[in-house]
Amino acid sequence: MTEKNDEKSGFFAKFFEEGKAHIEGLLKQNEQLQKQVALLRHELSQNPGGSREAETDENSELASVCQERDRLAQDLRDFKKRMQDLERENADFAEKYLQVEKESSNLASLYVASYQLHSSLDYDVVLQRINEILINLIGAERFAVYLYDPKTNSFNLVSGEGVEERKGSKIPLADNFLSRIARSGELYLAQEVTSMGDDDRPIAALPLVAEDELLGLLVIYKLLIQKDSFEPIDHELFDLLAGHAAIAVRAAQMHARSERKAATLEGFLQMLKEVSTPENTTEES
């Protein structure tokens, strides 16, 4: 798309350069005609007693020159109007092109985010992918990833950025701000996003829900310095995270449990194998 944009920019630059040269030519012709008109008027004023026929010829020539001047002036006005119309069309095209380019970039961001979330079943990798999306695509500088533990009925801080010293801390699912957001199941965005938030008033909080099952919370406390507000694409990314991140986390948790069970079963089978070996049977005999 960059090559097409360069071609169109080159076309318009060449067109406007030619138009500028044409306007300059018309202005020079107009200036020459005005000089001819002034010269003819001067000659008429210097020869008031000339013949009627000569005066008629001069008047005719003067009228012809005036008509040509008027025609050139009209052509100049028409050309300027065309140039203005083309400039407006070029501005509209540039605006639409930027809009399409931005939408394409947004779609690419959504695709990358979705692919990253489902590219691994490793629990730690999934958490890392969520961190990367929050940093690189949403622009979060300080945030926390809480996962819900039904055994303790609380949210455990398992990952994040700028909250390393609080990792492992718990927030009970009770009468507090984050619990109310979690129960609502809806995205929370603060009206003011330039200040530093906390657990009582973050700048954004997103419940992670998969098939009506609450799995956790994404809490953003501060955005990167170059970002002063949330954009429409951020809302789409939040929607994607609300569902896909929750599914990815649940899949990773199930995979981890199945691996632990498989390891336990494998150990049990190995123990049975050792117990039932001929060597052990001989010793018993």
C-alpha positions as CSV (number, residue, x, y, z in Angstrom):
1,M,0.0,0.0,0.0
2,T,3.0,2.3,0.6
3,E,4.1,1.9,-3.1
4,K,0.5,2.8,-4.3
5,N,0.5,5.8,-2.0
6,D,3.9,7.0,-3.4
7,E,2.6,6.6,-6.9
8,K,-0.5,8.7,-6.2
9,S,1.5,11.3,-4.3
10,G,3.9,11.5,-7.3
11,F,1.0,11.8,-9.7
12,F,-0.6,14.7,-7.8
13,A,2.8,16.4,-7.3
14,K,3.4,16.2,-11.1
15,F,-0.1,17.4,-11.8
16,F,0.1,20.4,-9.5
17,E,3.5,21.3,-10.9
18,E,2.2,21.3,-14.5
19,G,-0.9,23.3,-13.3
20,K,1.4,25.8,-11.7
21,A,3.4,26.2,-14.9
22,H,0.2,26.6,-16.9
23,I,-1.1,29.3,-14.5
24,E,2.2,31.2,-14.8
25,G,1.9,31.0,-18.6
26,L,-1.6,32.4,-18.5
27,L,-0.6,35.2,-16.2
28,K,2.3,36.2,-18.5
29,Q,-0.1,36.2,-21.5
30,N,-2.6,38.3,-19.6
31,E,0.2,40.7,-18.7
32,Q,1.3,41.0,-22.4
33,L,-2.3,41.6,-23.5
34,Q,-2.7,44.3,-20.9
35,K,0.5,46.0,-22.2
36,Q,-0.9,45.8,-25.8
37,V,-4.2,47.3,-24.7
38,A,-2.3,50.1,-22.9
39,L,-0.1,50.7,-26.0
40,L,-3.1,50.9,-28.3
41,R,-4.9,53.3,-26.0
42,H,-1.8,55.4,-25.9
43,E,-1.5,55.5,-29.7
44,L,-5.2,56.5,-30.0
45,S,-4.7,59.3,-27.6
46,Q,-1.6,60.5,-29.5
47,N,-3.4,60.5,-32.9
48,P,-6.9,61.9,-32.3
49,G,-7.1,63.4,-35.8
50,G,-6.4,60.2,-37.7
51,S,-8.7,58.8,-40.3
52,R,-12.0,57.3,-39.3
53,E,-11.0,54.0,-41.0
54,A,-7.7,53.8,-39.0
55,E,-9.6,54.5,-35.8
56,T,-12.1,51.8,-36.6
57,D,-9.3,49.3,-37.3
58,E,-7.6,50.2,-34.1
59,N,-10.9,49.9,-32.1
60,S,-11.5,46.5,-33.7
61,E,-8.0,45.4,-32.8
62,L,-8.5,46.7,-29.3
63,A,-11.8,44.9,-28.9
64,S,-10.2,41.7,-30.2
65,V,-7.3,42.1,-27.7
66,C,-9.8,42.7,-24.9
67,Q,-11.9,39.7,-25.8
68,E,-8.7,37.5,-25.8
69,R,-7.8,39.0,-22.5
70,D,-11.2,38.2,-21.1
71,R,-11.1,34.7,-22.5
72,L,-7.7,34.1,-20.9
73,A,-8.9,35.5,-17.6
74,Q,-11.9,33.2,-17.7
75,D,-9.7,30.2,-18.5
76,L,-7.5,31.2,-15.6
77,R,-10.5,31.3,-13.2
78,D,-11.8,28.0,-14.5
79,F,-8.4,26.4,-14.1
80,K,-8.0,27.7,-10.5
81,K,-11.5,26.3,-9.7
82,R,-10.4,22.9,-11.1
83,M,-7.2,23.0,-9.1
84,Q,-9.2,23.7,-5.9
85,D,-11.6,20.9,-6.7
86,L,-8.7,18.5,-7.2
87,E,-7.0,19.6,-4.0
88,R,-10.3,18.9,-2.1
89,E,-10.5,15.5,-3.8
90,N,-6.9,14.8,-3.0
91,A,-7.4,15.7,0.6
92,D,-10.5,13.4,0.8
93,F,-8.5,10.6,-0.8
94,A,-5.7,11.1,1.6
95,E,-8.1,11.0,4.6
96,K,-9.9,7.9,3.3
97,Y,-6.5,6.2,2.6
98,L,-5.3,6.9,6.2
99,Q,-8.6,5.6,7.5
100,V,-8.3,2.4,5.5
101,E,-4.7,2.0,6.5
102,K,-5.6,2.5,10.2
103,E,-8.5,-0.1,9.9
104,S,-6.1,-2.5,8.3
105,S,-3.6,-2.0,11.1
106,N,-6.3,-2.5,13.7
107,L,-7.4,-5.8,12.0
108,A,-3.8,-6.9,12.0
109,S,-3.5,-6.1,15.7
110,L,-6.7,-8.1,16.5
111,Y,-5.4,-11.0,14.5
112,V,-2.0,-11.0,16.2
113,A,-3.6,-10.7,19.6
114,S,-6.0,-13.7,18.9
115,Y,-3.2,-15.8,17.4
116,Q,-0.8,-15.1,20.4
117,L,-3.5,-16.0,23.0
118,H,-4.1,-19.4,21.4
119,S,-0.6,-20.3,20.2
120,S,0.3,-22.1,23.4
121,L,-1.2,-24.2,26.1
122,D,1.7,-23.5,28.5
123,Y,0.3,-21.6,31.5
124,D,3.2,-19.2,31.9
125,V,3.4,-18.5,28.2
126,V,-0.3,-17.6,28.1
127,L,0.2,-15.1,30.9
128,Q,3.2,-13.7,29.1
129,R,1.1,-13.2,25.9
130,I,-1.6,-11.3,27.9
131,N,1.1,-9.1,29.3
132,E,2.5,-8.4,25.8
133,I,-1.0,-7.5,24.4
134,L,-1.6,-5.1,27.3
135,I,1.8,-3.4,26.8
136,N,2.3,-3.4,23.0
137,L,-1.3,-3.2,21.7
138,I,-3.3,-1.4,24.4
139,G,-0.4,0.7,25.8
140,A,-0.5,-0.2,29.4
141,E,2.5,0.7,31.5
142,R,1.4,-0.6,34.9
143,F,-1.2,-3.4,35.3
144,A,-2.0,-6.6,37.1
145,V,-3.5,-9.9,36.0
146,Y,-5.6,-11.5,38.7
147,L,-6.9,-15.1,38.5
148,Y,-9.9,-16.2,40.6
149,D,-9.4,-19.1,43.0
150,P,-12.7,-20.6,44.0
151,K,-11.1,-22.5,46.9
152,T,-10.2,-19.2,48.7
153,N,-12.9,-17.1,47.0
154,S,-10.3,-14.5,46.1
155,F,-8.3,-13.1,43.2
156,N,-4.6,-13.9,43.1
157,L,-2.2,-11.5,41.5
158,V,-0.3,-13.9,39.2
159,S,1.3,-11.5,36.6
160,G,1.6,-7.9,35.5
161,E,4.0,-5.0,35.0
162,G,5.1,-2.6,37.7
163,V,3.5,-4.7,40.4
164,E,6.2,-7.4,40.9
165,E,6.4,-6.6,44.6
166,R,2.7,-7.5,45.0
167,K,2.8,-10.8,43.1
168,G,1.0,-13.5,45.1
169,S,-1.2,-11.0,46.9
170,K,-4.9,-11.7,47.2
171,I,-8.1,-9.7,46.9
172,P,-11.2,-11.3,48.4
173,L,-14.3,-11.6,46.3
174,A,-16.3,-9.4,48.7
175,D,-17.6,-5.8,48.9
176,N,-14.8,-4.0,47.2
177,F,-14.5,-2.1,43.9
178,L,-12.8,-4.9,41.8
179,S,-15.2,-7.5,43.1
180,R,-18.1,-5.3,42.0
181,I,-16.6,-5.0,38.5
182,A,-16.0,-8.8,38.4
183,R,-19.6,-9.5,39.3
184,S,-20.9,-7.1,36.7
185,G,-19.0,-8.9,34.0
186,E,-18.5,-5.6,32.1
187,L,-15.5,-3.5,31.2
188,Y,-14.8,-0.5,33.4
189,L,-13.1,2.6,32.1
190,A,-12.3,5.6,34.2
191,Q,-13.2,9.0,32.8
192,E,-9.7,10.3,33.6
193,V,-6.9,8.1,32.4
194,T,-3.8,10.4,32.9
195,S,-3.5,9.8,36.6
196,M,-2.1,6.8,38.5
197,G,-4.9,4.4,39.5
198,D,-5.1,1.8,42.3
199,D,-7.2,-1.2,43.2
200,D,-10.0,1.1,44.5
201,R,-10.0,3.2,41.4
202,P,-8.0,1.8,38.4
203,I,-8.2,3.4,35.0
204,A,-9.5,0.2,33.5
205,A,-10.7,-3.2,34.8
206,L,-11.8,-6.1,32.6
207,P,-13.4,-9.3,34.0
208,L,-12.2,-12.5,32.2
209,V,-15.3,-14.7,31.7
210,A,-15.6,-17.9,29.8
211,E,-19.1,-19.5,29.4
212,D,-20.4,-17.5,32.4
213,E,-17.4,-18.7,34.5
214,L,-15.4,-16.0,36.2
215,L,-11.7,-16.7,35.7
216,G,-10.0,-13.5,36.6
217,L,-9.5,-9.7,36.2
218,L,-7.2,-7.5,34.1
219,V,-6.6,-4.3,36.0
220,I,-4.8,-1.3,34.4
221,Y,-3.4,1.4,36.7
222,K,-1.4,3.5,34.2
223,L,-1.0,4.0,30.5
224,L,2.3,4.7,28.6
225,I,3.4,8.3,28.7
226,Q,2.7,8.7,24.9
227,K,-0.9,7.5,25.3
228,D,-3.4,9.9,26.9
229,S,-6.7,8.1,26.2
230,F,-8.3,4.9,25.1
231,E,-9.1,4.6,21.4
232,P,-11.9,2.6,19.6
233,I,-9.4,-0.2,18.7
234,D,-8.8,-0.6,22.5
235,H,-12.4,-1.4,23.0
236,E,-12.2,-4.1,20.4
237,L,-9.0,-5.5,22.0
238,F,-10.7,-5.4,25.4
239,D,-13.7,-7.4,23.9
240,L,-11.2,-9.9,22.4
241,L,-9.4,-10.2,25.8
242,A,-12.6,-10.6,27.7
243,G,-13.4,-13.8,25.9
244,H,-10.3,-15.2,24.2
245,A,-7.9,-14.5,27.1
246,A,-10.3,-16.2,29.5
247,I,-10.6,-19.3,27.2
248,A,-6.8,-19.4,26.8
249,V,-6.3,-19.2,30.5
250,R,-8.8,-22.0,31.2
251,A,-7.3,-24.2,28.5
252,A,-3.8,-23.7,30.0
253,Q,-5.1,-24.5,33.5
254,M,-6.8,-27.6,32.2
255,H,-3.7,-28.6,30.3
256,A,-1.5,-28.1,33.4
257,R,-3.9,-30.2,35.5
258,S,-4.0,-33.0,32.9
259,E,-0.2,-33.0,32.8
260,R,0.0,-33.3,36.6
261,K,-2.6,-36.2,36.5
262,A,-0.6,-37.9,33.7
263,A,2.6,-37.5,35.7
264,T,0.9,-39.0,38.8
265,L,-0.6,-41.9,36.8
266,E,2.7,-42.6,35.1
267,G,4.4,-42.7,38.5
268,F,1.7,-45.0,39.9
269,L,2.1,-47.4,36.8
270,Q,5.9,-47.3,37.3
271,M,5.5,-48.3,40.9
272,L,3.2,-51.2,40.0
273,K,5.7,-52.3,37.4
274,E,8.5,-52.3,39.9
275,V,6.3,-54.3,42.4
276,S,5.3,-56.9,39.9
277,T,8.8,-57.7,38.4
278,P,10.0,-61.3,38.5
279,E,12.9,-60.3,40.8
280,N,10.4,-59.2,43.5
281,T,8.3,-62.3,43.0
282,T,11.4,-64.6,43.4
283,E,12.4,-62.9,46.6
284,E,8.9,-63.4,48.0
285,S,9.0,-67.1,47.2
